[in-house]
Amino acid sequence: MIVDTSILKLGGQPCLLAVLGVLLSGNHLAAQANSKFEPRYHSIYLAAKTNWTQQSPDLTNACLLARAAFDLAEFATNNTRRAQLAVEGIDAARSAVQLNEKCAPAHYYLAMNLGQLARTQLLGALKLVGEMEKHFAIAATLDPLIDHAGPDRNLGTLYREAPGWPASIGSRSKARIHLKKAIEHAPAYPGNQLAMLEAHIDWKETRAAEKLVHQIEHSLADAKREFAGEDWDWAWDDWSRLWEALRGKVNKTAR
């Protein structure tokens, strides 16, 4: 059984592992879901849930529900609702893994929903990181191009944001490897470039950050043409705010 991954590519909010906000020291600009997009993703979620509950177990429907639950959880206004959607997404993704353990979207959205769940927990969050790492790595092996190199982008951000050993898996060297891979796999995708730029800033790599800012400035016009339409409105809302914040930090340092 093979899932049709094309229908999973709905545009996709980049997220940059903002779902791990509970693990951060507070200097990360977390993606703030704009409520004006919520009705669209609520409708997608309801359709996915209906298909999953009313039809016989199906790999594609399981993956779609896992994706839809994750996206809708970005609009949750409290931890109870976010956790509820995350658990629903986790259950759907685990079902998909059981149906086909070589399904990249199943592993990918399992890791993403585990991140949403981690976002609601203070003491249990770190325990979920290892499982997130595992399933992102599996997804990267099965299909490194899913969600525009999402497995490597999120692995890189996970390694950058998580505490280091012995508390957790944080590693600058691993973060750099995966963030570079994400750009190699999908160089035009703004989320990959912004993840790398954020890493350069965090690591105080001023020259590399300045160079990447210039590259992004020259590539944004093409990206807006490539990633255009209603499916991408939410992504651009987030990217634009993150880009302005990161560029401002780089320009301030360069003065």
C-alpha distance (Angstrom), angle and dihedral (degrees) to the residues before:
residue distance angle dihedral
M1 . . .
I2 3.81 . .
V3 3.77 124.2 .
D4 3.79 118.7 -132.7
T5 3.80 97.3 -122.1
S6 3.79 93.0 -175.5
I7 3.81 91.4 76.5
L8 3.80 89.6 53.4
K9 3.78 91.7 62.8
L10 3.78 97.9 85.9
G11 3.77 94.4 154.6
G12 3.72 94.6 -86.2
Q13 3.75 132.8 -142.5
P14 3.81 104.8 -106.8
C15 3.76 95.3 -137.9
L16 3.85 95.4 -178.9
L17 3.79 88.0 -142.8
A18 3.77 91.6 -65.4
V19 3.77 81.5 149.5
L20 3.81 85.9 82.0
G21 3.78 93.8 62.8
V22 3.78 89.8 125.9
L23 3.80 89.3 64.9
L24 3.77 96.4 51.2
S25 3.77 131.7 96.5
G26 3.78 92.6 -130.5
N27 3.80 101.1 -97.2
H28 3.78 95.4 100.4
L29 3.79 120.5 99.4
A30 3.78 99.4 -132.1
A31 3.79 118.0 -152.0
Q32 3.79 108.3 -100.9
A33 3.78 111.3 -151.4
N34 3.80 110.4 -131.9
S35 3.80 108.4 -131.5
K36 3.81 92.4 -141.7
F37 3.81 87.9 74.9
E38 3.81 94.8 49.6
P39 3.85 98.2 90.4
R40 3.80 91.4 57.6
Y41 3.80 93.8 51.3
H42 3.79 92.3 41.6
S43 3.79 89.1 57.2
I44 3.80 91.2 48.6
Y45 3.80 89.4 50.0
L46 3.82 93.9 49.7
A47 3.80 91.5 49.8
A48 3.79 91.9 48.1
K49 3.80 92.2 47.9
T50 3.80 92.0 48.8
N51 3.80 91.9 50.8
W52 3.80 91.6 47.7
T53 3.81 96.3 47.9
Q54 3.81 98.9 39.7
Q55 3.79 100.0 43.5
S56 3.80 132.1 61.9
P57 3.83 114.6 -89.8
D58 3.79 106.2 -65.4
L59 3.79 129.0 178.7
T60 3.79 96.3 -141.9
N61 3.80 93.7 47.9
A62 3.80 91.1 48.5
C63 3.80 91.2 52.7
L64 3.79 92.6 45.7
L65 3.80 91.4 52.7
A66 3.80 91.3 47.9
R67 3.79 89.7 51.9
A68 3.81 94.2 44.2
A69 3.80 93.5 48.1
F70 3.78 90.9 51.6
D71 3.80 93.3 49.1
L72 3.80 94.2 47.2
A73 3.81 90.9 48.1
E74 3.80 87.7 64.5
F75 3.81 87.2 70.3
A76 3.80 95.4 48.6
T77 3.79 113.0 127.3
N78 3.81 95.7 -158.3
N79 3.79 139.0 30.1
T80 3.79 93.9 -113.0
R81 3.80 92.6 61.1
R82 3.81 93.0 40.4
A83 3.81 91.6 51.3
Q84 3.80 91.7 46.7
L85 3.81 91.8 54.7
A86 3.80 92.1 41.8
V87 3.80 92.2 54.0
E88 3.79 90.0 47.8
G89 3.79 89.8 51.2
I90 3.81 91.8 46.4
D91 3.80 91.8 51.0
A92 3.80 91.8 49.3
A93 3.80 92.2 47.4
R94 3.80 92.4 48.2
S95 3.80 88.7 51.4
A96 3.79 88.6 52.2
V97 3.81 91.3 50.4
Q98 3.81 89.2 51.5
L99 3.79 90.2 50.9
N100 3.80 92.0 49.4
E101 3.80 121.2 -0.4
K102 3.82 89.5 -166.5
C103 3.80 94.2 60.0
A104 3.81 107.2 117.9
P105 3.85 96.2 -161.7
A106 3.81 90.1 53.9
H107 3.80 93.0 56.1
Y108 3.80 92.7 39.6
Y109 3.79 96.5 53.1
L110 3.78 91.3 40.5
A111 3.80 87.5 60.4
M112 3.80 92.4 44.4
N113 3.80 93.1 51.6
L114 3.79 91.1 46.1
G115 3.79 84.6 57.3
Q116 3.78 91.1 52.9
L117 3.79 89.5 51.5
A118 3.81 90.9 48.3
R119 3.76 87.9 54.9
T120 3.81 89.8 64.6
Q121 3.79 96.9 49.4
L122 3.78 131.5 75.1
L123 3.78 102.6 -173.5
G124 3.79 101.0 22.5
A125 3.81 98.8 47.4
L126 3.79 97.0 87.9
K127 3.80 90.4 52.5
L128 3.81 89.7 61.6
V129 3.79 94.9 52.4
G130 3.79 95.0 79.1
E131 3.78 92.0 54.0
M132 3.79 90.8 47.0
E133 3.80 89.9 52.2
K134 3.81 90.8 49.7
H135 3.79 96.2 52.1
F136 3.80 95.5 41.6
A137 3.81 87.7 52.7
I138 3.81 92.0 49.7
A139 3.80 90.7 49.0
A140 3.81 90.4 49.4
T141 3.79 90.1 53.8
L142 3.81 94.7 46.2
D143 3.81 97.3 43.1
P144 3.81 118.6 -5.5
L145 3.82 90.7 -178.2
I146 3.80 97.7 60.2
D147 3.82 111.6 122.4
H148 3.80 89.0 5.1
A149 3.81 94.4 -59.0
G150 3.79 91.5 -36.1
P151 3.82 96.0 157.5
D152 3.81 93.7 57.4
R153 3.81 93.1 38.4
N154 3.77 91.8 53.4
L155 3.79 94.9 39.9
G156 3.79 88.9 52.9
T157 3.78 92.1 49.7
L158 3.80 91.3 44.2
Y159 3.80 91.8 53.9
R160 3.80 90.1 46.0
E161 3.80 96.6 49.0
A162 3.80 103.1 35.8
P163 3.81 119.6 89.1
G164 3.78 114.3 -98.2
W165 3.78 129.6 -113.2
P166 2.99 131.4 -24.6
A167 3.82 93.4 21.6
S168 3.80 96.0 45.6
I169 3.80 146.2 -31.5
G170 3.81 101.2 -71.0
S171 3.81 112.8 144.9
R172 3.80 129.7 163.6
S173 3.79 93.1 -158.7
K174 3.81 93.1 52.1
A175 3.78 91.1 44.1
R176 3.79 91.1 54.0
I177 3.80 92.7 48.8
H178 3.80 94.4 52.5
L179 3.80 96.7 40.7
K180 3.80 89.2 52.6
K181 3.80 90.2 48.5
A182 3.80 90.5 52.3
I183 3.80 90.9 54.9
E184 3.80 91.1 45.6
H185 3.81 91.7 51.9
A186 3.82 96.5 42.7
P187 3.82 109.9 12.3
A188 3.81 95.4 166.3
Y189 3.80 95.4 54.2
P190 3.83 108.4 104.5
G191 3.80 93.4 -149.8
N192 3.79 91.3 63.8
Q193 3.78 93.7 49.8
L194 3.80 92.9 46.6
A195 3.81 91.8 49.6
M196 3.80 89.8 53.8
L197 3.80 92.0 45.1
E198 3.78 91.0 52.0
A199 3.79 89.5 51.5
H200 3.81 92.3 51.2
I201 3.80 89.7 51.6
D202 3.80 93.5 47.7
W203 3.80 90.8 48.9
K204 3.82 91.5 46.5
E205 3.80 92.1 -120.8
T206 3.79 93.6 154.6
R207 3.79 100.2 173.5
A208 3.79 93.6 46.9
A209 3.81 89.8 48.2
E210 3.80 92.8 50.3
K211 3.80 91.1 48.8
L212 3.79 92.3 50.2
V213 3.81 92.0 47.5
H214 3.82 88.9 58.1
Q215 3.80 90.9 47.8
I216 3.78 92.4 50.5
E217 3.81 92.1 47.5
H218 3.80 89.5 56.3
S219 3.80 95.4 44.3
L220 3.81 101.5 45.1
A221 3.81 95.7 84.0
D222 3.81 91.7 55.1
A223 3.80 90.9 44.3
K224 3.80 91.6 53.6
R225 3.79 89.2 55.2
E226 3.80 93.9 46.0
F227 3.80 97.1 44.4
A228 3.79 98.6 42.0
G229 3.77 135.5 139.3
E230 3.78 140.0 49.8
D231 3.79 93.2 -51.7
W232 3.79 89.7 63.3
D233 3.81 102.2 42.7
W234 3.79 94.0 96.0
A235 3.79 92.0 46.5
W236 3.79 92.6 52.2
D237 3.78 91.7 46.9
D238 3.80 88.6 57.8
W239 3.80 97.2 38.1
S240 3.79 92.6 50.6
R241 3.80 93.8 54.0
L242 3.78 93.1 43.9
W243 3.81 91.9 46.6
E244 3.80 93.1 51.8
A245 3.81 91.5 48.6
L246 3.80 94.8 47.6
R247 3.79 94.3 43.0
G248 3.79 88.9 50.4
K249 3.79 90.7 54.4
V250 3.79 92.3 50.0
N251 3.81 93.7 47.0
K252 3.80 91.0 48.1
T253 3.80 90.9 52.8
A254 3.81 92.1 46.9
R255 3.81 93.7 56.6
